[in-house]
Amino acid sequence: MFNLLDWDKDGNKDVVVRDSAGQLKLYRTNGAGAFIAEKRTTIGAAWNGMTSIRTMTGHDGFLPVETVGLLARDSVGALHYYEANRSAWAARKTFGKGWGLYTIAGN
């Protein structure tokens, strides 16, 4: 699993991956097609219970700054949105259960 989002709000898309332990690791990019050589930061833990994770933009509005975050479905079919809020996660928003029957389209 990987998703693209600008985690640190520097104008460059970063890559977020989930490892086998359920941690989200950040691979920052330099905006010119290469990763920044640095230790990979863990930006989340316990994501191994999510059955689908996708990047989502614009959920909380486009103006003055477009929001971006991760849309994730858990093992009981609940759908959650995690806004990437300047190198941190904003409070999780949940959209109820019953999403387990659907394929979550997107990045």
C-alpha positions as CSV (number, residue, x, y, z in Angstrom):
1,M,0.0,0.0,0.0
2,F,1.2,3.5,-0.8
3,N,-0.4,6.9,-1.1
4,L,0.7,10.3,-2.3
5,L,0.1,13.4,-0.2
6,D,2.0,16.5,0.8
7,W,2.5,15.5,4.4
8,D,4.8,18.4,5.4
9,K,3.1,21.0,3.2
10,D,6.3,21.9,1.4
11,G,4.6,21.8,-2.0
12,N,6.1,18.4,-2.9
13,K,4.1,15.1,-3.0
14,D,5.3,12.6,-0.4
15,V,4.8,8.8,-0.4
16,V,3.2,7.2,2.6
17,V,3.6,3.4,2.9
18,R,2.2,0.8,5.3
19,D,4.7,-1.8,6.4
20,S,4.0,-5.3,7.6
21,A,3.8,-4.1,11.2
22,G,1.0,-1.7,10.4
23,Q,3.2,1.4,10.7
24,L,2.8,4.3,8.2
25,K,6.3,5.4,7.0
26,L,7.0,8.7,5.2
27,Y,9.1,9.0,2.1
28,R,9.5,12.7,1.5
29,T,10.4,13.8,-2.1
30,N,12.3,16.7,-3.4
31,G,9.8,17.6,-6.0
32,A,12.2,16.7,-8.8
33,G,11.7,12.9,-9.0
34,A,13.8,11.8,-6.1
35,F,13.4,10.9,-2.4
36,I,15.1,12.9,0.2
37,A,17.9,10.9,1.8
38,E,16.8,10.8,5.5
39,K,15.7,8.3,8.1
40,R,12.1,7.3,7.4
41,T,9.7,8.8,9.9
42,T,6.9,6.7,11.3
43,I,3.7,8.9,11.0
44,G,1.2,6.3,12.2
45,A,0.9,3.0,14.0
46,A,-1.7,0.2,14.2
47,W,-2.9,0.6,10.6
48,N,-2.8,-3.1,10.0
49,G,-6.5,-3.3,10.9
50,M,-7.4,-1.2,7.8
51,T,-8.5,-3.2,4.8
52,S,-8.3,-0.2,2.4
53,I,-6.4,3.1,2.6
54,R,-6.6,5.8,-0.1
55,T,-5.5,9.4,-0.5
56,M,-8.4,11.9,-0.4
57,T,-8.4,15.6,-1.2
58,G,-10.9,18.3,-0.7
59,H,-13.0,16.5,1.9
60,D,-13.1,19.5,4.3
61,G,-13.1,22.1,1.5
62,F,-10.9,23.6,-1.2
63,L,-10.5,27.2,0.1
64,P,-8.3,28.8,1.3
65,V,-6.1,25.6,1.2
66,E,-7.2,22.3,-0.2
67,T,-7.3,19.6,2.4
68,V,-5.7,16.2,1.9
69,G,-5.7,13.1,4.0
70,L,-6.3,9.4,4.1
71,L,-9.6,7.6,3.7
72,A,-9.4,4.2,5.5
73,R,-11.8,1.3,5.9
74,D,-11.4,-0.8,9.0
75,S,-12.0,-4.6,9.4
76,V,-15.6,-4.1,10.5
77,G,-16.4,-1.9,7.5
78,A,-16.4,1.5,9.1
79,L,-15.0,4.3,6.9
80,H,-12.6,6.9,8.5
81,Y,-11.0,10.1,7.3
82,Y,-7.6,11.3,8.6
83,E,-6.7,14.8,7.5
84,A,-2.9,15.4,7.1
85,N,-2.7,18.6,9.1
86,R,0.8,20.1,8.7
87,S,2.9,17.1,9.6
88,A,0.3,15.7,12.1
89,W,-3.1,13.9,11.9
90,A,-6.2,15.9,12.7
91,A,-9.0,14.3,14.7
92,R,-10.4,11.3,12.9
93,K,-13.8,11.5,11.3
94,T,-16.0,8.4,10.9
95,F,-18.7,7.9,8.3
96,G,-20.4,4.8,9.8
97,K,-20.3,1.1,9.0
98,G,-21.4,-1.0,6.1
99,W,-18.6,0.0,3.7
100,G,-17.0,-3.5,3.7
101,L,-19.0,-4.6,0.6
102,Y,-17.5,-1.8,-1.6
103,T,-14.2,-1.2,-3.4
104,I,-12.8,2.2,-2.3
105,A,-11.7,3.8,-5.6
106,G,-8.9,6.3,-5.9
107,N,-5.2,6.5,-5.5
